[in-house]
């Protein structure tokens, strides 16, 4: 079976990602969509810094053990746009075995909208233009022209005043458009659930779907 690597991390074929999306649907929200909830309020509910330290501590005996992930969702000067940063600290022993760096990063822009008619929530991910340095990306100076839309990977679902549940439909179009992303496509969220202090995001880890259970933490709080 063909596979790709990103900084040494093994990334399995796109078909595996498609199967994983279809096989691991997230729970449907019991809240009805709130037509009065603005995109700004949806963005405010998503925004924050989330850390899965508790998941890492509980899963130390698992194989493979969960790695430390921090997901930062940053508001921009435009209410319908956010910057999503995914940072993974890879255990040195795992990194050595995989020939990988001990930290991996991916950044995405998310456009928040609602579908006319049923008012369902839609999040369209955007990938950073290759010519733009990831280190230069600042939410406070968001420039839509620096991003490439991945409309086929739109996350769609339900939302209420306190809960958001969205996922990517299991079709081949998303797989096709992400082929050019290389290994970082493993860090493209294919399902998101936000409720209370928790953000649950499904990524790909060692070729399998992995649900990151991250808790919102105050700015400046360190992880494990």
FITILO-890908 format. One record per residue: residue in one letter; x, y, z of N, C-alpha, C in turn. Coordinates in steps of 0.02 Angstrom, whole numbers, plus 50000, padded with zeros to 5 digits. Layout:
<nodes>
aXYZXYZXYZ ...
</nodes>
This chain:
<nodes>
x500424994050000500005000050000500445006250000 x500305010949956500695017049953500565021350014 x501065025250032500975029850087501435035850078 x501285041250114501695047250111501945048850181 x502465053150184502705055350249502715062950251 x502625065650309502675072850321503145073750379 x503755076150365504275076850416504375070150451 x504325064750414504445058150441503835054650469 x503275058150478502675055050504502315051250448 x502165044950460501845040850408501125043050397 x500945044350335500275046250316500015041150266 x499475037850281499215032650238498775035550184 x498595031650132498265034150073497605037550088 x497395041650039496775045550046496175041150056 x496185035050027495605030650035495505028750108 x496045028250146495985026750217495645032350253 x495805038550233495485044350264494745044350248 x494565042750186493855042550166493475037350206 x493765031350213493445026050251493355028150324 x493865031450351493825033550421493275038550432 x493185043150386492655048150393491985044750393 x491895039750349491255036350344491135031850404 x491665028950431491585024050484491505027150553 x491705033350561491695036350628491275042750630 x490635042250617490215048250621490175050750692 x490135057350701490075060150767489345060350788 x489235060950852488555060950877488175067050851 x487545065950834487135071450809486915075850867 x486895082250855486685086950906485935086250920 x485755086750984485055086451002484745093451002 x485165098550994484905105350992484685107150921 x484145110650916483935113050850484355119050831 x484445119950766484825125650743484475132050764 x484865136650790484605142950815484675148250761 x484115150050730484125154750674484355161650697 x484315163050761484495169650787485225170050808 x485575164550804486275164450824486705166850766 x487055172350774487445175250720488105171350710 x488415172450653489055169250641489575171650691 x489505177850714489975180450763489915176550829 x489295174750849489205170950910489445163850902 x489355160950842489625154350828490385154550834 x490685159650804491415160450808491655161250880 x491285164950920491475166050990491445159451029 x490965155151013490905148751047491495144151029 x491735144550967492285140350945492965142850969 x493035149450973493695152450987493965150251055 x494625149351056494955147551118495565143251107 x495895141451160496475137151158496295130751194 x496405125051161496175118651187496775113851192 x496805110251247497385106051263497135099051283 x497425093751255497205086951271497645083451322 x497935087251368498395084451418498075078651456 x497435079451475497105074151514497045067751473 x496915068351408496875062551364497545059051359 x498085062851356498755060051352498925056151415 x498765059051473498915055751537498535049151544 x497885049351525497485043251531497695037851482 x497975039851424498125035051372498845032751366 x499245033951418499955032151414500075024751399 x499615020451420499705013251410499445010951342 x499135015351305498855013451240499415012751188 x499275009051134499765008251080499415009251013 x499565014750977500035020050998499725024651050 x500145027251093499905031851145499705038451113 x499185041651140498985048151113499535053351124 x499625057651075500135062851080499815069351104 x500245073751129500005080151156499825084851098 x499195087151098498955091551045498665097951076 x498845103451046498535109851063498215112651001 x497575114351006497205117250951497015124350971 x497245129150933497085136150946496625138750892 x496045141250913495545144150867495525151550880 x495755155450831495855162650840495355166550797 x495035171350828494585175850791494985180850750 x494715182750694495025187850652494615194250655 x494815199250616494445205550614493785204750576 x493675198950546493055197450510492685191950547 x492065193350565491685188850609491595181850580 x491605181150514491485174650482492125170950465 x492695173150491493325169750477493705168550542 x494035162650545494465161050601495095157650576 x495615157950617496235154150604496255148250653 x496365142350627496425136250667497145133850663 x497465133150721498155130550724498145123850761 x498445118850730498495112150760499235110750773 x499405109950836500105108550856500125101850892 x500575097550870500665090950903501375090350927 x501445088850992502095087151021502155079551019 x502625077050981502715069850973503215067351024 x503035062051060503475059051108504145057351074 x504715059051105505365057851073505465050751048 x505235045751088505325038751067504895037251005 x504285040051004503855039050945504155042550885 x504405048650896504705052450841505315048850812 x505725046150856506325042650834506145036450793 x505635032750815505425026750779505145028450711 x504815034250706504505036150643504955040550600 x505545042450628505985046950592505675053850585 x505285055850634504905062050631505195067350677 x505005073550665505165078950711504755077950775 x504965081150829504615080450892504035085350899 x503925089450849503325093650847503115094750775 x502465094950764502185095850698501645101150702 x501585105250650501105110650650500735111150584 x500105112950588499705114350529499255120250545 x499115124250495498675130050506498145130250451 x497545131950471496985132350424496585138750437 x496265141150386495765146350396495075143050389 x494595145250429493915142550427493425148250413 x493025147350361492495152150346491835149450374 x491515153450416490895151450450490295154250412 x489825149950395489215152350362488645147650380 x488035149550359487455145350369487105144350302 x486885138350289486535136850227485835139850229 x485675143450176485005146350172484475140850171 x483935142050205483405137150207483385133450273 x483835128450281483825124650344484275127550397 x484655132850378485075136450426485625132050457 x485785126450426486315122250454486985125850450 x487415124250498488065127450502488545124450451 x488935128750418489445126550370490115129750387 x490635125650391491315128050401491725125750341 x491975130450302492385128850243493115129950261 x493525124650260494235125450275494625128150216 x495135131950231495585134850180496305132950199 x496695131250148497405129550158497835135550141 x498375136450178498825142050166499185141350100 x499225146750062499595146750000500325144850014 x500615140249974501295137749989501825143249994 x501725148849960502225154149961502215158250026 x501715157150068501655160950130501945156950188 x502375159950227502685156650284502175156050340 x502105149950367501625148750420501745153150481 x502385154750493502555158850551502305166050544 x502165168150483501945175050472501185175950479 x500825170450487500095170850489499865173650556 x499485179150553499225182350612498475183550603 x498085181350652497355182250648497175189650644 x497565193850678497415200950680497525204450613 x497885201050567498015203850501497795198850448 x497205195950456496965190750411496895193450340 x497155189550292497125191350221496845185350183 x496225185750161495905180250126496295178150064 x496655182850033497035181349973497615176549984 x497805175250047498355170650062498125163350068 x497465162150057497195155650071496855152550010 x496875145850007496585142049952495975138149979 x495385139049950494795135749977494795128149965 x494545124550014494455117250009493705115950018 x493315118449972492585118149979492315111049982 x492655106449949492425099449951492495096350020 x492885099550064492985097050132492575101150183 x492045104250159491605108050203491335103750259 x491355106250320491055103050377490355105950387 x489865101650392489175104150397488815100550453 x488385104150488488005100950542487565105750579 x487475104450643486995108050684487345112550735 x486965117450759487245121850810486685124650853 x486875126050915486425129250961486805134251002 x486495136851053486815142051093487425139451132 x487465132751142488015130051182488365124051151 x488155121951092488445115951062488495116550986 x489035114150959489145114050887489365107050868 x489065104150816489245097550792489255097650716 x489845096950686489905097050613490385091650590 x490305089250527490775084350500490785084850424 x491315081850395491385081650323490995075750295 x490595076650243490245070950213490745065850186 x490585059350190491055054150166491005053250090 x491295057750053491315056949980492025057949955 x492135056349892492805056449864493055063349845 x492625068249843492835074849821493345077949869 x493235077149935493705079849983494385076549976 x494385069949967495015066349958495395069049898 x495045070349844495365072749782495695079549792 x495345084149826495625090949832496185091349883 x496225086449928496755086649979497385082849958 x497375079649900497955075749879498585080049875 x498505086349856499085090749850499335093549916 x499005092049971499205094750035499765090650068 x499895084750041500405080550071500195078050139 x500675077050183500545074150248500125078450294 x500125085050284499755089250331499005088350326 x498765084850274498045083650270497805079350328 x498265075650361498075071750419497845076250476 x498045082550475497875087250528497295091850507 x496965090250453496365093850432495765090950468 x495425094750511494855091950548494315089350501 x494085083050513493525080450473492895079650515 x492945081050579492355081750621492535086150681 x492045090050703492155094650759491535094550804 x491645093950868491095094750916491345099350971 x490955104550984491145109451035490575110151085 x490705108851149490205109451201490535110351268 x490265114751309490555115951374491275118351367 x491735115351404492435117151400492815112851349 x492455108551313492785103451272492725104751197 x493265103151163493275103051090493505096151069 x493085092551033493245085851008493355086350932 x493945084750910494125085450839494415078850815 x494155076450758494425070250729494955071850678 x495565069350690496125069950644496325062850623 x496885062250587497155055750570497815054850607 x497915048950636498515047650674498735040450662 x499345039550635499595033050614499095029550568 x498815033450522498375030650471497675029050494 x497495030750556496835029150582496505035450609 x495835035650608495495041450636495615041950711 x495755047950733495905049050804495505054950829 x495115053850881494705059050912495125062450966 x495305068550953495675072551002495165075651050 x495245074151114494795076951166495185082351203 x495055088551183495455094151210495005098751252 x495275100951307494905105351353495145112451346 x494665117051349494845124151343495225126351404 x495775130051392496195132351447496295139851440 x496415143251497496525150451494497175152051456 x497205157851426497795159951390498395159951437 x498955157251413499555157051453499635150851496 x499115146451497499165140351536499595135351499 x500065132251533500505127351499500175120451500 x500395116051454500145109351450500535104651495 x500555098351474500915093451515501665094351508 
</nodes>
